[in-house]
């Protein structure tokens, strides 16, 4: 049902936790699925230097949160904003039918964290 990469990211997620002095924080929750994803970022010279997540949710929510943070780390703000759901799904080597909708929540949380960072640094 799940790809080896999804199971790997779920079993051994990267970038778990939160950044205490984060430059931006984004949190999103789905009342339908019950997933809650919190992403915090540390930005230096317009580059996402560090990114962490805390997720309460299903296999897809946890694995996509791990992958989104992996993909965003080291990218400029604009590069991170350009990430899309297909990038995440491809990096995870696919998701079961019907689960692709869930994979967008982590990206939404990342975009909220970037929006928070931009609001704080106008």
Biopython code that builds the backbone (N, CA, C, O; Angstrom):
import numpy as np
from Bio.PDB.StructureBuilder import StructureBuilder

atoms = [
    (1, "UNK", "N", (0.825, -1.193, 0.000)),
    (1, "UNK", "CA", (0.000, 0.000, 0.000)),
    (1, "UNK", "C", (0.875, 1.265, 0.000)),
    (1, "UNK", "O", (0.683, 2.139, -0.846)),
    (2, "UNK", "N", (1.832, 1.376, 0.936)),
    (2, "UNK", "CA", (2.723, 2.537, 0.992)),
    (2, "UNK", "C", (4.065, 2.181, 0.372)),
    (2, "UNK", "O", (4.514, 1.039, 0.469)),
    (3, "UNK", "N", (4.711, 3.162, -0.269)),
    (3, "UNK", "CA", (6.034, 2.943, -0.846)),
    (3, "UNK", "C", (7.059, 2.759, 0.279)),
    (3, "UNK", "O", (6.815, 3.121, 1.430)),
    (4, "UNK", "N", (8.197, 2.192, -0.082)),
    (4, "UNK", "CA", (9.282, 2.021, 0.895)),
    (4, "UNK", "C", (9.714, 3.373, 1.465)),
    (4, "UNK", "O", (10.033, 3.479, 2.649)),
    (5, "UNK", "N", (9.722, 4.400, 0.621)),
    (5, "UNK", "CA", (10.146, 5.740, 1.060)),
    (5, "UNK", "C", (9.155, 6.324, 2.070)),
    (5, "UNK", "O", (9.576, 6.955, 3.040)),
    (6, "UNK", "N", (7.858, 6.127, 1.866)),
    (6, "UNK", "CA", (6.852, 6.609, 2.815)),
    (6, "UNK", "C", (7.062, 5.918, 4.166)),
    (6, "UNK", "O", (7.054, 6.572, 5.209)),
    (7, "UNK", "N", (7.248, 4.602, 4.142)),
    (7, "UNK", "CA", (7.460, 3.846, 5.383)),
    (7, "UNK", "C", (8.750, 4.308, 6.074)),
    (7, "UNK", "O", (8.789, 4.437, 7.298)),
    (8, "UNK", "N", (9.793, 4.554, 5.294)),
    (8, "UNK", "CA", (11.073, 5.025, 5.855)),
    (8, "UNK", "C", (10.900, 6.381, 6.550)),
    (8, "UNK", "O", (11.369, 6.573, 7.672)),
    (9, "UNK", "N", (10.228, 7.313, 5.880)),
    (9, "UNK", "CA", (10.021, 8.650, 6.466)),
    (9, "UNK", "C", (9.095, 8.591, 7.679)),
    (9, "UNK", "O", (9.266, 9.356, 8.628)),
    (10, "UNK", "N", (8.126, 7.697, 7.653)),
    (10, "UNK", "CA", (7.221, 7.529, 8.796)),
    (10, "UNK", "C", (7.956, 6.888, 9.978)),
    (10, "UNK", "O", (7.796, 7.319, 11.121)),
    (11, "UNK", "N", (8.751, 5.873, 9.701)),
    (11, "UNK", "CA", (9.447, 5.130, 10.761)),
    (11, "UNK", "C", (10.621, 5.902, 11.342)),
    (11, "UNK", "O", (10.922, 5.781, 12.530)),
    (12, "UNK", "N", (11.287, 6.698, 10.505)),
    (12, "UNK", "CA", (12.463, 7.466, 10.930)),
    (12, "UNK", "C", (12.365, 8.892, 10.413)),
    (12, "UNK", "O", (13.176, 9.301, 9.582)),
    (13, "UNK", "N", (11.391, 9.654, 10.887)),
    (13, "UNK", "CA", (11.217, 11.019, 10.363)),
    (13, "UNK", "C", (12.406, 11.912, 10.702)),
    (13, "UNK", "O", (13.016, 11.798, 11.765)),
    (14, "UNK", "N", (12.713, 12.798, 9.769)),
    (14, "UNK", "CA", (13.796, 13.764, 9.964)),
    (14, "UNK", "C", (13.207, 15.098, 10.417)),
    (14, "UNK", "O", (12.041, 15.392, 10.154)),
    (15, "UNK", "N", (14.011, 15.887, 11.089)),
    (15, "UNK", "CA", (13.652, 17.264, 11.463)),
    (15, "UNK", "C", (12.466, 17.344, 12.425)),
    (15, "UNK", "O", (11.675, 18.284, 12.354)),
    (16, "UNK", "N", (12.341, 16.381, 13.307)),
    (16, "UNK", "CA", (11.240, 16.373, 14.277)),
    (16, "UNK", "C", (11.559, 17.339, 15.415)),
    (16, "UNK", "O", (12.697, 17.406, 15.880)),
    (17, "UNK", "N", (10.560, 18.078, 15.855)),
    (17, "UNK", "CA", (10.712, 18.984, 16.989)),
    (17, "UNK", "C", (10.227, 20.369, 16.630)),
    (17, "UNK", "O", (9.457, 20.560, 15.689)),
    (18, "UNK", "N", (10.697, 21.328, 17.403)),
    (18, "UNK", "CA", (10.359, 22.718, 17.131)),
    (18, "UNK", "C", (11.586, 23.575, 17.389)),
    (18, "UNK", "O", (12.490, 23.184, 18.126)),
    (19, "UNK", "N", (11.604, 24.735, 16.779)),
    (19, "UNK", "CA", (12.709, 25.677, 16.948)),
    (19, "UNK", "C", (12.251, 26.726, 17.949)),
    (19, "UNK", "O", (11.296, 27.460, 17.696)),
    (20, "UNK", "N", (12.929, 26.793, 19.081)),
    (20, "UNK", "CA", (12.502, 27.701, 20.159)),
    (20, "UNK", "C", (12.458, 29.161, 19.738)),
    (20, "UNK", "O", (11.491, 29.860, 20.039)),
    (21, "UNK", "N", (13.489, 29.632, 19.046)),
    (21, "UNK", "CA", (13.535, 31.034, 18.620)),
    (21, "UNK", "C", (13.250, 31.131, 17.123)),
    (21, "UNK", "O", (13.961, 31.811, 16.382)),
    (22, "UNK", "N", (12.198, 30.440, 16.695)),
    (22, "UNK", "CA", (11.848, 30.365, 15.273)),
    (22, "UNK", "C", (11.570, 31.741, 14.684)),
    (22, "UNK", "O", (11.031, 32.627, 15.346)),
    (23, "UNK", "N", (11.952, 31.891, 13.428)),
    (23, "UNK", "CA", (11.653, 33.118, 12.701)),
    (23, "UNK", "C", (10.239, 33.097, 12.136)),
    (23, "UNK", "O", (9.658, 34.143, 11.850)),
    (24, "UNK", "N", (9.693, 31.894, 11.978)),
    (24, "UNK", "CA", (8.336, 31.752, 11.483)),
    (24, "UNK", "C", (7.748, 30.422, 11.915)),
    (24, "UNK", "O", (8.446, 29.410, 11.972)),
    (25, "UNK", "N", (6.455, 30.433, 12.219)),
    (25, "UNK", "CA", (5.759, 29.217, 12.640)),
    (25, "UNK", "C", (4.435, 29.134, 11.893)),
    (25, "UNK", "O", (3.707, 30.119, 11.773)),
    (26, "UNK", "N", (4.142, 27.946, 11.397)),
    (26, "UNK", "CA", (2.873, 27.712, 10.734)),
    (26, "UNK", "C", (2.236, 26.450, 11.273)),
    (26, "UNK", "O", (2.906, 25.435, 11.460)),
    (27, "UNK", "N", (0.951, 26.517, 11.520)),
    (27, "UNK", "CA", (0.236, 25.337, 12.010)),
    (27, "UNK", "C", (-1.071, 25.210, 11.252)),
    (27, "UNK", "O", (-1.779, 26.186, 11.005)),
    (28, "UNK", "N", (-1.358, 23.986, 10.899)),
    (28, "UNK", "CA", (-2.598, 23.706, 10.186)),
    (28, "UNK", "C", (-3.182, 22.425, 10.748)),
    (28, "UNK", "O", (-2.456, 21.510, 11.135)),
    (29, "UNK", "N", (-4.487, 22.374, 10.785)),
    (29, "UNK", "CA", (-5.171, 21.179, 11.251)),
    (29, "UNK", "C", (-6.370, 20.906, 10.383)),
    (29, "UNK", "O", (-6.998, 21.823, 9.855)),
    (30, "UNK", "N", (-6.681, 19.643, 10.242)),
    (30, "UNK", "CA", (-7.839, 19.239, 9.466)),
    (30, "UNK", "C", (-8.856, 18.592, 10.387)),
    (30, "UNK", "O", (-8.592, 17.542, 10.973)),
    (31, "UNK", "N", (-9.993, 19.204, 10.513)),
    (31, "UNK", "CA", (-11.039, 18.612, 11.347)),
    (31, "UNK", "C", (-11.596, 17.347, 10.707)),
    (31, "UNK", "O", (-12.159, 16.494, 11.394)),
    (32, "UNK", "N", (-11.439, 17.228, 9.397)),
    (32, "UNK", "CA", (-11.919, 16.033, 8.691)),
    (32, "UNK", "C", (-11.034, 14.831, 9.025)),
    (32, "UNK", "O", (-11.529, 13.765, 9.391)),
    (33, "UNK", "N", (-9.717, 15.019, 8.893)),
    (33, "UNK", "CA", (-8.783, 13.915, 9.087)),
    (33, "UNK", "C", (-8.220, 13.846, 10.503)),
    (33, "UNK", "O", (-7.759, 12.791, 10.936)),
    (34, "UNK", "N", (-8.256, 14.963, 11.223)),
    (34, "UNK", "CA", (-7.711, 14.976, 12.576)),
    (34, "UNK", "C", (-6.219, 15.202, 12.637)),
    (34, "UNK", "O", (-5.636, 15.130, 13.719)),
    (35, "UNK", "N", (-5.574, 15.475, 11.503)),
    (35, "UNK", "CA", (-4.132, 15.731, 11.480)),
    (35, "UNK", "C", (-3.852, 17.169, 11.901)),
    (35, "UNK", "O", (-4.567, 18.095, 11.517)),
    (36, "UNK", "N", (-2.797, 17.336, 12.698)),
    (36, "UNK", "CA", (-2.340, 18.677, 13.075)),
    (36, "UNK", "C", (-0.849, 18.728, 12.790)),
    (36, "UNK", "O", (-0.090, 17.885, 13.269)),
    (37, "UNK", "N", (-0.433, 19.712, 12.012)),
    (37, "UNK", "CA", (0.966, 19.846, 11.614)),
    (37, "UNK", "C", (1.453, 21.239, 11.991)),
    (37, "UNK", "O", (0.830, 22.247, 11.656)),
    (38, "UNK", "N", (2.580, 21.271, 12.694)),
    (38, "UNK", "CA", (3.223, 22.515, 13.093)),
    (38, "UNK", "C", (4.627, 22.512, 12.500)),
    (38, "UNK", "O", (5.395, 21.574, 12.714)),
    (39, "UNK", "N", (4.959, 23.562, 11.757)),
    (39, "UNK", "CA", (6.299, 23.686, 11.173)),
    (39, "UNK", "C", (6.897, 25.011, 11.611)),
    (39, "UNK", "O", (6.248, 26.055, 11.537)),
    (40, "UNK", "N", (8.152, 24.959, 12.071)),
    (40, "UNK", "CA", (8.869, 26.173, 12.453)),
    (40, "UNK", "C", (10.132, 26.280, 11.604)),
    (40, "UNK", "O", (10.761, 25.276, 11.269)),
    (41, "UNK", "N", (10.490, 27.525, 11.264)),
    (41, "UNK", "CA", (11.646, 27.755, 10.404)),
    (41, "UNK", "C", (12.597, 28.774, 11.025)),
    (41, "UNK", "O", (12.192, 29.661, 11.776)),
    (42, "UNK", "N", (13.861, 28.615, 10.688)),
    (42, "UNK", "CA", (14.912, 29.566, 11.036)),
    (42, "UNK", "C", (15.501, 30.024, 9.705)),
    (42, "UNK", "O", (15.944, 29.205, 8.898)),
    (43, "UNK", "N", (15.503, 31.340, 9.481)),
    (43, "UNK", "CA", (15.936, 31.891, 8.198)),
    (43, "UNK", "C", (17.163, 32.779, 8.405)),
    (43, "UNK", "O", (17.214, 33.592, 9.328)),
    (44, "UNK", "N", (18.148, 32.603, 7.522)),
    (44, "UNK", "CA", (19.328, 33.470, 7.544)),
    (44, "UNK", "C", (19.665, 33.826, 6.099)),
    (44, "UNK", "O", (19.828, 32.942, 5.258)),
    (45, "UNK", "N", (19.768, 35.108, 5.821)),
    (45, "UNK", "CA", (20.080, 35.596, 4.470)),
    (45, "UNK", "C", (19.127, 35.020, 3.430)),
    (45, "UNK", "O", (19.551, 34.605, 2.351)),
    (46, "UNK", "N", (17.836, 34.996, 3.760)),
    (46, "UNK", "CA", (16.764, 34.539, 2.873)),
    (46, "UNK", "C", (16.806, 33.032, 2.591)),
    (46, "UNK", "O", (16.129, 32.560, 1.678)),
    (47, "UNK", "N", (17.580, 32.283, 3.352)),
    (47, "UNK", "CA", (17.676, 30.836, 3.177)),
    (47, "UNK", "C", (17.120, 30.153, 4.420)),
    (47, "UNK", "O", (17.414, 30.559, 5.544)),
    (48, "UNK", "N", (16.320, 29.119, 4.213)),
    (48, "UNK", "CA", (15.793, 28.347, 5.338)),
    (48, "UNK", "C", (16.927, 27.491, 5.873)),
    (48, "UNK", "O", (17.260, 26.436, 5.334)),
    (49, "UNK", "N", (17.502, 27.988, 6.950)),
    (49, "UNK", "CA", (18.677, 27.357, 7.546)),
    (49, "UNK", "C", (18.297, 26.122, 8.360)),
    (49, "UNK", "O", (19.032, 25.135, 8.385)),
    (50, "UNK", "N", (17.142, 26.185, 9.023)),
    (50, "UNK", "CA", (16.666, 25.046, 9.797)),
    (50, "UNK", "C", (15.144, 25.020, 9.722)),
    (50, "UNK", "O", (14.491, 26.056, 9.598)),
    (51, "UNK", "N", (14.605, 23.829, 9.797)),
    (51, "UNK", "CA", (13.160, 23.650, 9.747)),
    (51, "UNK", "C", (12.819, 22.395, 10.544)),
    (51, "UNK", "O", (13.465, 21.357, 10.400)),
    (52, "UNK", "N", (11.805, 22.506, 11.377)),
    (52, "UNK", "CA", (11.384, 21.389, 12.234)),
    (52, "UNK", "C", (9.866, 21.243, 12.142)),
    (52, "UNK", "O", (9.146, 22.177, 11.788)),
    (53, "UNK", "N", (9.408, 20.034, 12.473)),
    (53, "UNK", "CA", (7.966, 19.808, 12.476)),
    (53, "UNK", "C", (7.544, 18.970, 13.670)),
    (53, "UNK", "O", (8.305, 18.168, 14.210)),
    (54, "UNK", "N", (6.303, 19.192, 14.054)),
    (54, "UNK", "CA", (5.604, 18.324, 15.009)),
    (54, "UNK", "C", (4.272, 18.002, 14.359)),
    (54, "UNK", "O", (3.523, 18.899, 13.972)),
    (55, "UNK", "N", (3.985, 16.725, 14.244)),
    (55, "UNK", "CA", (2.761, 16.295, 13.579)),
    (55, "UNK", "C", (2.037, 15.266, 14.415)),
    (55, "UNK", "O", (2.629, 14.306, 14.909)),
    (56, "UNK", "N", (0.746, 15.486, 14.562)),
    (56, "UNK", "CA", (-0.142, 14.491, 15.150)),
    (56, "UNK", "C", (-1.017, 14.042, 14.000)),
    (56, "UNK", "O", (-1.852, 14.799, 13.505)),
    (57, "UNK", "N", (-0.819, 12.795, 13.576)),
    (57, "UNK", "CA", (-1.612, 12.356, 12.447)),
    (57, "UNK", "C", (-1.227, 10.991, 11.933)),
    (57, "UNK", "O", (-0.538, 10.217, 12.596)),
    (58, "UNK", "N", (-1.693, 10.721, 10.735)),
    (58, "UNK", "CA", (-1.554, 9.414, 10.101)),
    (58, "UNK", "C", (-0.172, 9.241, 9.466)),
    (58, "UNK", "O", (0.670, 10.137, 9.521)),
    (59, "UNK", "N", (0.036, 8.088, 8.874)),
    (59, "UNK", "CA", (1.292, 7.762, 8.197)),
    (59, "UNK", "C", (1.629, 8.829, 7.154)),
    (59, "UNK", "O", (2.767, 9.294, 7.087)),
    (60, "UNK", "N", (0.659, 9.212, 6.352)),
    (60, "UNK", "CA", (0.905, 10.193, 5.290)),
    (60, "UNK", "C", (1.247, 11.560, 5.879)),
    (60, "UNK", "O", (2.157, 12.228, 5.388)),
    (61, "UNK", "N", (0.547, 11.979, 6.906)),
    (61, "UNK", "CA", (0.823, 13.287, 7.517)),
    (61, "UNK", "C", (2.248, 13.345, 8.064)),
    (61, "UNK", "O", (2.946, 14.343, 7.880)),
    (62, "UNK", "N", (2.674, 12.292, 8.726)),
    (62, "UNK", "CA", (4.023, 12.273, 9.309)),
    (62, "UNK", "C", (5.084, 12.165, 8.220)),
    (62, "UNK", "O", (6.071, 12.900, 8.251)),
    (63, "UNK", "N", (4.900, 11.273, 7.270)),
    (63, "UNK", "CA", (5.913, 11.096, 6.225)),
    (63, "UNK", "C", (6.012, 12.335, 5.330)),
    (63, "UNK", "O", (7.114, 12.712, 4.929)),
    (64, "UNK", "N", (4.891, 12.967, 5.014)),
    (64, "UNK", "CA", (4.965, 14.176, 4.186)),
    (64, "UNK", "C", (5.560, 15.348, 4.964)),
    (64, "UNK", "O", (6.261, 16.173, 4.378)),
    (65, "UNK", "N", (5.299, 15.441, 6.258)),
    (65, "UNK", "CA", (5.917, 16.497, 7.068)),
    (65, "UNK", "C", (7.430, 16.337, 7.068)),
    (65, "UNK", "O", (8.162, 17.316, 6.921)),
    (66, "UNK", "N", (7.893, 15.115, 7.232)),
    (66, "UNK", "CA", (9.327, 14.845, 7.198)),
    (66, "UNK", "C", (9.906, 15.216, 5.838)),
    (66, "UNK", "O", (10.957, 15.852, 5.761)),
    (67, "UNK", "N", (9.229, 14.823, 4.774)),
    (67, "UNK", "CA", (9.738, 15.095, 3.425)),
    (67, "UNK", "C", (9.699, 16.578, 3.096)),
    (67, "UNK", "O", (10.645, 17.097, 2.503)),
    (68, "UNK", "N", (8.639, 17.267, 3.464)),
    (68, "UNK", "CA", (8.557, 18.706, 3.196)),
    (68, "UNK", "C", (9.704, 19.441, 3.889)),
    (68, "UNK", "O", (10.316, 20.328, 3.293)),
    (69, "UNK", "N", (9.997, 19.086, 5.127)),
    (69, "UNK", "CA", (11.104, 19.747, 5.820)),
    (69, "UNK", "C", (12.437, 19.414, 5.157)),
    (69, "UNK", "O", (13.318, 20.270, 5.070)),
    (70, "UNK", "N", (12.589, 18.176, 4.689)),
    (70, "UNK", "CA", (13.812, 17.797, 3.965)),
    (70, "UNK", "C", (13.961, 18.631, 2.700)),
    (70, "UNK", "O", (15.044, 19.136, 2.405)),
    (71, "UNK", "N", (12.875, 18.772, 1.958)),
    (71, "UNK", "CA", (12.918, 19.507, 0.700)),
    (71, "UNK", "C", (13.148, 21.001, 0.907)),
    (71, "UNK", "O", (13.806, 21.638, 0.085)),
    (72, "UNK", "N", (12.621, 21.565, 1.980)),
    (72, "UNK", "CA", (12.708, 23.013, 2.214)),
    (72, "UNK", "C", (14.058, 23.448, 2.793)),
    (72, "UNK", "O", (14.519, 24.561, 2.540)),
    (73, "UNK", "N", (14.675, 22.576, 3.556)),
    (73, "UNK", "CA", (15.923, 22.934, 4.242)),
    (73, "UNK", "C", (17.017, 23.281, 3.230)),
    (73, "UNK", "O", (17.312, 22.507, 2.320)),
    (74, "UNK", "N", (17.615, 24.471, 3.415)),
    (74, "UNK", "CA", (18.684, 24.924, 2.538)),
    (74, "UNK", "C", (18.203, 25.698, 1.321)),
    (74, "UNK", "O", (19.018, 26.220, 0.560)),
    (75, "UNK", "N", (16.901, 25.779, 1.129)),
    (75, "UNK", "CA", (16.356, 26.515, -0.010)),
    (75, "UNK", "C", (16.096, 27.976, 0.369)),
    (75, "UNK", "O", (15.947, 28.314, 1.543)),
    (76, "UNK", "N", (16.046, 28.824, -0.648)),
    (76, "UNK", "CA", (15.630, 30.201, -0.404)),
    (76, "UNK", "C", (14.133, 30.185, -0.096)),
    (76, "UNK", "O", (13.443, 29.196, -0.341)),
    (77, "UNK", "N", (13.656, 31.288, 0.438)),
    (77, "UNK", "CA", (12.224, 31.418, 0.725)),
    (77, "UNK", "C", (11.403, 31.181, -0.547)),
    (77, "UNK", "O", (10.417, 30.444, -0.518)),
    (78, "UNK", "N", (11.801, 31.796, -1.655)),
    (78, "UNK", "CA", (11.054, 31.647, -2.903)),
    (78, "UNK", "C", (11.096, 30.215, -3.426)),
    (78, "UNK", "O", (10.094, 29.715, -3.937)),
    (79, "UNK", "N", (12.239, 29.554, -3.306)),
    (79, "UNK", "CA", (12.336, 28.153, -3.735)),
    (79, "UNK", "C", (11.416, 27.264, -2.893)),
    (79, "UNK", "O", (10.757, 26.367, -3.419)),
    (80, "UNK", "N", (11.379, 27.520, -1.596)),
    (80, "UNK", "CA", (10.513, 26.732, -0.709)),
    (80, "UNK", "C", (9.040, 26.978, -1.040)),
    (80, "UNK", "O", (8.233, 26.048, -1.022)),
    (81, "UNK", "N", (8.693, 28.227, -1.341)),
    (81, "UNK", "CA", (7.308, 28.536, -1.714)),
    (81, "UNK", "C", (6.914, 27.886, -3.039)),
    (81, "UNK", "O", (5.734, 27.630, -3.277)),
    (82, "UNK", "N", (7.883, 27.621, -3.890)),
    (82, "UNK", "CA", (7.604, 27.008, -5.187)),
    (82, "UNK", "C", (7.387, 25.499, -5.102)),
    (82, "UNK", "O", (6.924, 24.887, -6.065)),
    (83, "UNK", "N", (7.719, 24.892, -3.958)),
    (83, "UNK", "CA", (7.474, 23.455, -3.802)),
    (83, "UNK", "C", (5.984, 23.181, -3.944)),
    (83, "UNK", "O", (5.151, 23.955, -3.473)),
    (84, "UNK", "N", (5.662, 22.077, -4.594)),
    (84, "UNK", "CA", (4.257, 21.735, -4.754)),
    (84, "UNK", "C", (4.001, 20.292, -4.336)),
    (84, "UNK", "O", (4.925, 19.536, -4.036)),
    (85, "UNK", "N", (2.745, 19.941, -4.328)),
    (85, "UNK", "CA", (2.319, 18.629, -3.867)),
    (85, "UNK", "C", (2.960, 17.506, -4.691)),
    (85, "UNK", "O", (3.322, 16.460, -4.153)),
    (86, "UNK", "N", (3.094, 17.733, -5.982)),
    (86, "UNK", "CA", (3.706, 16.721, -6.851)),
    (86, "UNK", "C", (5.172, 16.491, -6.476)),
    (86, "UNK", "O", (5.650, 15.358, -6.533)),
    (87, "UNK", "N", (5.892, 17.555, -6.093)),
    (87, "UNK", "CA", (7.283, 17.408, -5.651)),
    (87, "UNK", "C", (7.365, 16.471, -4.450)),
    (87, "UNK", "O", (8.234, 15.602, -4.383)),
    (88, "UNK", "N", (6.454, 16.659, -3.511)),
    (88, "UNK", "CA", (6.444, 15.854, -2.287)),
    (88, "UNK", "C", (6.084, 14.402, -2.607)),
    (88, "UNK", "O", (6.747, 13.476, -2.139)),
    (89, "UNK", "N", (5.043, 14.210, -3.396)),
    (89, "UNK", "CA", (4.606, 12.860, -3.754)),
    (89, "UNK", "C", (5.706, 12.117, -4.512)),
    (89, "UNK", "O", (5.952, 10.938, -4.256)),
    (90, "UNK", "N", (6.364, 12.806, -5.441)),
    (90, "UNK", "CA", (7.460, 12.174, -6.185)),
    (90, "UNK", "C", (8.623, 11.817, -5.272)),
    (90, "UNK", "O", (9.205, 10.741, -5.407)),
    (91, "UNK", "N", (8.970, 12.705, -4.345)),
    (91, "UNK", "CA", (10.068, 12.432, -3.414)),
    (91, "UNK", "C", (9.752, 11.237, -2.516)),
    (91, "UNK", "O", (10.652, 10.525, -2.070)),
    (92, "UNK", "N", (8.461, 11.032, -2.259)),
    (92, "UNK", "CA", (8.029, 9.882, -1.445)),
    (92, "UNK", "C", (7.768, 8.634, -2.289)),
    (92, "UNK", "O", (7.320, 7.610, -1.771)),
    (93, "UNK", "N", (8.051, 8.724, -3.591)),
    (93, "UNK", "CA", (7.859, 7.605, -4.519)),
    (93, "UNK", "C", (6.404, 7.157, -4.577)),
    (93, "UNK", "O", (6.104, 5.969, -4.691)),
    (94, "UNK", "N", (5.504, 8.144, -4.496)),
    (94, "UNK", "CA", (4.082, 7.891, -4.652)),
    (94, "UNK", "C", (3.328, 7.724, -3.345)),
    (94, "UNK", "O", (3.903, 7.435, -2.296)),
    (95, "UNK", "N", (2.021, 7.917, -3.446)),
    (95, "UNK", "CA", (1.107, 7.721, -2.318)),
    (95, "UNK", "C", (-0.096, 6.920, -2.809)),
    (95, "UNK", "O", (-0.439, 6.967, -3.991)),
    (96, "UNK", "N", (-0.725, 6.195, -1.912)),
    (96, "UNK", "CA", (-1.926, 5.449, -2.322)),
    (96, "UNK", "C", (-3.017, 6.399, -2.813)),
    (96, "UNK", "O", (-3.094, 7.552, -2.390)),
    (97, "UNK", "N", (-3.843, 5.896, -3.701)),
    (97, "UNK", "CA", (-4.948, 6.681, -4.234)),
    (97, "UNK", "C", (-5.807, 7.219, -3.092)),
    (97, "UNK", "O", (-6.133, 6.498, -2.150)),
    (98, "UNK", "N", (-6.166, 8.493, -3.194)),
    (98, "UNK", "CA", (-6.994, 9.121, -2.176)),
    (98, "UNK", "C", (-6.205, 9.771, -1.054)),
    (98, "UNK", "O", (-6.753, 10.566, -0.291)),
    (99, "UNK", "N", (-4.925, 9.444, -0.947)),
    (99, "UNK", "CA", (-4.100, 10.017, 0.119)),
    (99, "UNK", "C", (-3.329, 11.251, -0.341)),
    (99, "UNK", "O", (-2.717, 11.939, 0.477)),
    (100, "UNK", "N", (-3.353, 11.535, -1.643)),
    (100, "UNK", "CA", (-2.613, 12.687, -2.149)),
    (100, "UNK", "C", (-3.160, 14.003, -1.598)),
    (100, "UNK", "O", (-2.424, 14.983, -1.483)),
    (101, "UNK", "N", (-4.436, 14.026, -1.260)),
    (101, "UNK", "CA", (-5.037, 15.241, -0.671)),
    (101, "UNK", "C", (-4.390, 15.549, 0.678)),
    (101, "UNK", "O", (-4.140, 16.711, 0.999)),
    (102, "UNK", "N", (-4.122, 14.519, 1.459)),
    (102, "UNK", "CA", (-3.521, 14.685, 2.790)),
    (102, "UNK", "C", (-2.095, 15.234, 2.709)),
    (102, "UNK", "O", (-1.627, 15.910, 3.625)),
    (103, "UNK", "N", (-1.418, 14.936, 1.611)),
    (103, "UNK", "CA", (-0.008, 15.312, 1.512)),
    (103, "UNK", "C", (0.196, 16.818, 1.426)),
    (103, "UNK", "O", (1.295, 17.300, 1.702)),
    (104, "UNK", "N", (-0.825, 17.569, 1.054)),
    (104, "UNK", "CA", (-0.700, 19.008, 0.925)),
    (104, "UNK", "C", (-0.697, 19.764, 2.242)),
    (104, "UNK", "O", (-0.315, 20.934, 2.275)),
    (105, "UNK", "N", (-1.113, 19.125, 3.329)),
    (105, "UNK", "CA", (-1.187, 19.820, 4.613)),
    (105, "UNK", "C", (0.179, 20.299, 5.098)),
    (105, "UNK", "O", (0.294, 21.408, 5.620)),
    (106, "UNK", "N", (1.207, 19.481, 4.932)),
    (106, "UNK", "CA", (2.547, 19.880, 5.384)),
    (106, "UNK", "C", (3.050, 21.077, 4.583)),
    (106, "UNK", "O", (3.672, 21.981, 5.141)),
    (107, "UNK", "N", (2.785, 21.088, 3.284)),
    (107, "UNK", "CA", (3.157, 22.250, 2.471)),
    (107, "UNK", "C", (2.421, 23.498, 2.929)),
    (107, "UNK", "O", (2.997, 24.585, 2.979)),
    (108, "UNK", "N", (1.150, 23.338, 3.262)),
    (108, "UNK", "CA", (0.368, 24.478, 3.759)),
    (108, "UNK", "C", (0.968, 25.021, 5.048)),
    (108, "UNK", "O", (1.045, 26.236, 5.231)),
    (109, "UNK", "N", (1.395, 24.136, 5.940)),
    (109, "UNK", "CA", (2.004, 24.571, 7.205)),
    (109, "UNK", "C", (3.326, 25.295, 6.933)),
    (109, "UNK", "O", (3.621, 26.304, 7.574)),
    (110, "UNK", "N", (4.115, 24.792, 5.994)),
    (110, "UNK", "CA", (5.371, 25.457, 5.620)),
    (110, "UNK", "C", (5.090, 26.853, 5.076)),
    (110, "UNK", "O", (5.769, 27.814, 5.439)),
    (111, "UNK", "N", (4.089, 26.963, 4.207)),
    (111, "UNK", "CA", (3.760, 28.268, 3.623)),
    (111, "UNK", "C", (3.261, 29.247, 4.688)),
    (111, "UNK", "O", (3.535, 30.444, 4.607)),
    (112, "UNK", "N", (2.538, 28.747, 5.676)),
    (112, "UNK", "CA", (2.103, 29.597, 6.794)),
    (112, "UNK", "C", (3.302, 30.054, 7.624)),
    (112, "UNK", "O", (3.329, 31.191, 8.096)),
    (113, "UNK", "N", (4.283, 29.187, 7.805)),
    (113, "UNK", "CA", (5.498, 29.560, 8.548)),
    (113, "UNK", "C", (6.261, 30.647, 7.791)),
    (113, "UNK", "O", (6.779, 31.583, 8.400)),
    (114, "UNK", "N", (6.329, 30.524, 6.478)),
    (114, "UNK", "CA", (7.004, 31.539, 5.655)),
    (114, "UNK", "C", (6.225, 32.850, 5.705)),
    (114, "UNK", "O", (6.823, 33.922, 5.798)),
    (115, "UNK", "N", (4.914, 32.775, 5.646)),
    (115, "UNK", "CA", (4.074, 33.974, 5.748)),
    (115, "UNK", "C", (4.291, 34.657, 7.106)),
    (115, "UNK", "O", (4.387, 35.882, 7.182)),
    (116, "UNK", "N", (4.368, 33.859, 8.170)),
    (116, "UNK", "CA", (4.630, 34.391, 9.507)),
    (116, "UNK", "C", (5.993, 35.081, 9.540)),
    (116, "UNK", "O", (6.121, 36.174, 10.093)),
    (117, "UNK", "N", (6.999, 34.457, 8.958)),
    (117, "UNK", "CA", (8.342, 35.052, 8.881)),
    (117, "UNK", "C", (8.296, 36.389, 8.139)),
    (117, "UNK", "O", (8.882, 37.372, 8.593)),
    (118, "UNK", "N", (7.620, 36.427, 7.028)),
    (118, "UNK", "CA", (7.538, 37.668, 6.241)),
    (118, "UNK", "C", (6.796, 38.769, 6.982)),
    (118, "UNK", "O", (7.177, 39.937, 6.901)),
    (119, "UNK", "N", (5.740, 38.408, 7.701)),
    (119, "UNK", "CA", (5.001, 39.391, 8.501)),
    (119, "UNK", "C", (5.888, 40.003, 9.578)),
    (119, "UNK", "O", (5.825, 41.204, 9.838)),
    (120, "UNK", "N", (6.704, 39.180, 10.192)),
    (120, "UNK", "CA", (7.593, 39.641, 11.261)),
    (120, "UNK", "C", (8.764, 40.469, 10.733)),
    (120, "UNK", "O", (9.372, 41.232, 11.484)),
    (121, "UNK", "N", (9.079, 40.326, 9.464)),
    (121, "UNK", "CA", (10.269, 40.962, 8.896)),
    (121, "UNK", "C", (9.967, 41.916, 7.744)),
    (121, "UNK", "O", (10.720, 41.995, 6.773)),
    (122, "UNK", "N", (8.862, 42.633, 7.867)),
    (122, "UNK", "CA", (8.486, 43.603, 6.832)),
    (122, "UNK", "C", (9.438, 44.764, 6.820)),
    (122, "UNK", "O", (9.282, 45.682, 6.015)),
]
sb = StructureBuilder()
sb.init_structure("model")
sb.init_model(0)
sb.init_chain("A")
sb.init_seg("    ")
for serial, (resi, resn, name, xyz) in enumerate(atoms, 1):
    if name == "N":
        sb.init_residue(resn, " ", resi, " ")
    sb.init_atom(name, np.array(xyz, "f"), 0.0, 1.0, " ", f" {name:<3s}", serial, name[0])
structure = sb.get_structure()
